[in-house]
Amino acid sequence: MADTSKLHPATTVTNIKSCIPIVLDYEGSQYNNWATLFKLHCRANLVIDHILPPASPTVPPPAPAAEKLATKALWERLDDIVRQWIYGIISNDLLNKIIHQEDNAAEAWNRLVHLFQDNKLAGLLLLMQNSPTPNWWIFRM
């Protein structure tokens, strides 16, 4: 049976803004810093799999039904915590753009990633289009 007497590190974070002081806004000039800090925070709190699922998940050994339910409940709770972290350190404009009631943390994370990667590509194309000599190398993808 799963040991529920131990606290998971992620459940002890009471103020995400004290851990990640950057509030990501629609301008996104701090996106790389914000994303790096967020991933570091998730790794430190053992929830990185909630935003970056492993490429080849390991198959756990069979467990009793009660343990499976406890594990599933913990996963869902941690996923909700990670979603709260994401939603808590982005601007209201971004929140309104990405929030979906039935999301999981990875889906919310991926919406932000795509939003900012698409913006970076659009900026690169605009720069290349308007520049007589291409300065596109200043954008790092």
KATACOR-V294195 format. One record per pair of residues at least 24 apart in sequence whose C-alpha atoms are under 8 Angstrom apart, sorted by the first residue. I is the first residue (numbers start at 0). J is the second residue. Records with the same first field share a line. If there is no record, write none. Layout:
# KATACOR-V294195
I: J / J
This chain:
# KATACOR-V294195
0: 63 / 65 / 66
1: 66 / 69 / 70
7: 44
8: 44 / 45
9: 44 / 45 / 46 / 77 / 80
10: 77 / 80
15: 84 / 87 / 88
16: 87 / 88
19: 88
21: 88
22: 88 / 89 / 90
23: 88 / 89 / 90
24: 89 / 90 / 92 / 93
25: 90 / 92 / 93
27: 115
30: 115
41: 81
46: 77 / 81
49: 78 / 81 / 104 / 105
50: 104 / 105 / 106 / 108 / 109
51: 105
52: 105
78: 103 / 104
79: 103 / 104
82: 107
116: 140
